[in-house]
Amino acid sequence: MKRRVRQYSLVMGACVLLFAASAPVYFLFGTGWAVAMCVVASVLPPVAMTLGNLADPDDPRDRDAVYGPNAEPSDEDHPDGPAPR
């Protein structure tokens, strides 16, 4: 869980930094660089969301995934009856 929060925070921090830094860059270097920074910053929130929602395979408490190594076994997976809990 900590890994997911840390990755999300770093990517969103970079996003905010790029948006905030685009104003001085506009005055110093021109419109092209500022627009490029804003375009990169606009791509980062979906990346951060994806990183924040990935399950951590090393954390046994990270059980909010439906699929993957930490997914709870379902009854449909076992033809002999309910899955052992």
N, C-alpha and C positions, 0 to 999 in steps of 0.2 A: 504494500500500500504506500509506503514512504517513497519508493522508487517512482511510482506513478505520479504522486503529488509533486515530487521534485522535478520530474521531466516536464509536466504540464506547466509548472511555475516558471521554469527556465525559458520555455518556448514562448509563453505569454509575456514574460518580461522582455524578451527580445522583440516581440511584436510591439509592445508599448514604447520601447526605446526607439525603434525604427520610425514609428509614427511621430513621436515627439521630436526626434532629431531631423525630421524632414523639413521642418520650418526654417531652422538656421541654414540647412543645406540649400534650400531654395534661394536664400539671399546671398549665400557665398558662392555657390557653384552653378546655379541655374535650375530651370524647371525640370529638365530631363532627369537629373539625379534625384530630385525630390519625388518625382512621380515614380521612378524605379524603386525607391525605398518604400513608398506606399503600396506599390504592387506586391513587393515581397512581403510586407507586413500584412497584407490582406490574405495571403495564402497561409500564413502561420496559424490562425485560430483553428481551422479544421485539422491541421496536423497535430496541434496540441490536444484537441479533443480526442483524436484517435489514440494518441499516446496515453492519455489519461484513462481511457477505457480498456486498454489491453490488460489481460490478467497476468499477474506475476507468477511464473511457474515455480519460483523458489520460495514463495510465501504460502505456507499451508492454510493461513487464515483468509487468503484471498479467494473466497468461494462464490463471488458474485458472477462468475462466468457460467454460461449455459453449455458452452463447448470448450474443449481444451483439457489440459492436464489437471486442472483443479475443479472440473465440473462435477457436480453431484451426480452419482449414478441414478438412472431412472429405472422404473419397473419394466419398461419396454425393452431394455437392454439385456434382460435375463429371461430366457424362455422357460426356465424351471421355476419361476416364481419371483417374488419381490427381491430387489437387490439388498444385499447385506449392508447395514448402516453402521 
